[in-house]
Amino acid sequence: MLEVIYNSNCPKSRAILEYLDEHNIKFQLIDLKTHQLSVLELKNLVKKLNIKPQYFLDRINKWKEKIGAKIEALTDDNIYEILHTTPDLIESPILIKGQVAMLGTPIDNIKFFVENT
């Protein structure tokens, strides 16, 4: 089954949910506002997305005063811990199907992802 990690405050996330509903695609929601992803879940997610944790550094950099982190000194473990404690930094929506995940933007990629994974 398709899983969707989303932020209920995010317009892109809401658009993905509308698209899935309109196309009768069954999915399970994981709301970042109510489900804080563990460090292990984050590591698995990054692996499924086929990205490096550093992908999130631009977002972390925008919040560096709030987080109190020196971006240059962050290790992968530091990045995972920041994402765990500050889920707003996780880009959403994210679609997961089995061992593969993709960022849910642009919305045109969703049909391909759903049909081909």
C-alpha positions, 0 to 999 in steps of 0.5 A: 500500500502507498504511504504518504508522509505529509504535513497538514499545513503544507499546500503541496501535501494537501494537493497530493491527498486530493489527487490520490482521492480523486484517482481512488488510490488507497493510501496510508497517511503519516502526518508529521504534525502528529507522528514524530519520525524516529531516527531509524525511520528517518534513516530508512526514509533517506535510504528509500529516497536514495538521497544523502542526509545533507539534502536537508541542509538548506532547510536546516540552514534557514532554521539555524538560529532556532536550532542553534546548529553550526551547519558546517559541523553537522554530521549525518547523525546530527542531521538525523537528530535535528530532523527528528526533533524538528519535523518541519524541516522534512520536505513533504509530501513524500510517497513510499511504496515498498522499498522506494520513496519519492518526493511528492513534487511535482505532482505530475510524477505521482501517476508514474510513481504509483503505476510503476513501483 
